[in-house]
Amino acid sequence: LAPRVSALRKKLRFSRKRFFLRLPTAFIRRLLGEFGLHVAAWAALQAGCEVHLLTLLENWGLCARHAKRVVVEAADVRLVRCIQRKRV
């Protein structure tokens, strides 16, 4: 039973990671269309997308934590967008 549980956990962890990697890939493909891209440039774009998404998620979490909540709400998303616009 233990090896099955361990294998299932590994599979779930890998599938979550794979989904997170597919998200920037799909966005970049939609953005570029039929144009090609070197592997190094592709990796750099994907890393940039991941960093941006992680920063957004962290900021949303900070807003929710500041409001003493566990769940991120639409107000947190709006606040982070407003703060980011003012930084630019």
Buried (B, 14 or more C-beta within 10 A) or exposed (E): EEEEEEEEEEEEEEEEEEEEEEEBEEBBEEEEEEEEEEEEEBEEBBEEBBEEBEEBEEBBBBBBEEEEEEEBEEEBBEBBEEEEEEEE
